[in-house]
Structure formats: C-alpha cells, structure tokens
Amino acid sequence: MKKYRIVNKQRFYLFTTILMVLVFTLVFTILNSKGAHSLVLEEDYIEVLVMEGDTLWDIALRNMPDKYDVRYLVYKLKEFNSLDTAYIYPGDIIFVPVLE
C-alpha cells in the first residue's frame, strides 16, 4: 500500500476547504432546486377577454387574491402568457393563473 506525505500543510488545508465548499454548494443547489420544468400547462387558470381600455394592471387587480402584490401578478401574467411587453389589445384572451 502506497503512503502519501503532506509536503505543504497550508496548501493541503486550502485545497480541502475549497473542495468542501464546492461539494456543499453543489448539494445545496440540488436540494433547493424547484424541480423539473415541463412544457405541459398544469396550472389552473381563468380566461379573460381583453376589453377596450384594459391593461394588465387592471386585469391583475380584478383577479388578485387578498394581500397580494399586484406587481407580482402582472409579472406572472406576462410570464404565463409568454408576453414580451405589457401591451394587450381588445379581443386578446389573457390566461390568468389561479393563485392561492
């Protein structure tokens, strides 16, 4: 059996410390991931027909649960409907996710 001798203890401790930090970071990242993403739409939603003068902000206010930040719901509306901008037009159908 081959034996190893530590020549530079400071460098050895630095290497093991960095290695441990990397391992813990990797484990922490894996455990805190939000899971797999799917292209299948599994969230509940409401269809809203956009009327003249409607904005995403108005639609968010009308469909927002109590004690909820309207800015977050506007963000979710844009994300849920794959909108690049907040511009919507009369006749568009907006899918509003049901938030609890």
N, C-alpha and C positions, 0 to 999 in steps of 0.2 A: 504494500500500500504506500502510495506516494504522500509525503508530508509537505505542506506548504509553510513558508515562513513569511511573516509580515515584515516587509522591509521598511515601509513608511507608514506608521500608525495613523498619522494625521490624514493622509490621502485615503487610507482604508476606511476610516470612520466617515470621511466626507462622501465617499462612494456609497457606502451602505446607507447613509442618511438620505442621499438623493434617491437611491433605489427604493427605499421605504416610502418616501413621499410620492414617488411616481406610482407605486403599487396602490397606496391608499387613495390617491386621486382617481386612478382607473376604477377601483372598486366603488368608490363614492359616486362616480359618474354613472356607472352601470346600474347601481341600485336606485338612483334618483331619476333615471330616465322615465319619460312619461309613457313608455310603451311603444308598441309598433303603430305606425300610421297606416291607414288604409284609404284607398280611393273610394270605398263604399261609404255612402252617406248613411250614418246610423243615428244621427241626432234627430230629435223631434223638432219640427218647425211649423211655422204658420206662413201661408202665402198671403202677401199684401199687394193689392193692386195700387200702383202709384197714381195719385190724382194730381190735377193741376195745382201747383204751389207746394207740393210735398217735398220735404228734404229728408235725408237720412236721420237728421237730428229729430225731426218731428215724428218719424216712424219709430225711432228708438224711444222717445218719450211716451208714446202711446202704448208701447208693448213692454215697457221696462218694469221689472219687479220692484217692490218697495226696497228702499235703502240700497239702491244700485247706482253705480256711476254711469251716467248717460254717455260719457266719452268712451268708456269701455264697450258699451253696447254698439255704438257707432262703429268702433273698430271691428267688433265681431261681425256686424252686418257686412262691412266691406270684405272681410276675410271669408265669411260664409258664402257670399255671392260672387266671389272672385272679381271684385271691383278694384280697378287701379286708382280711380278717383271717387270722390263723393258725389259726382254728378249723376242724377237719375232723371228720368223723363216720364211724363204722363203715359200710361199704358204699360210701363215696365212692371214686371212681377218681381217683388223682393221676397226672399225667403228669410224669415225672422226666426232664429233659433229660440227654442223654449228654454229659458234659464230659470233656475230654481233659487 
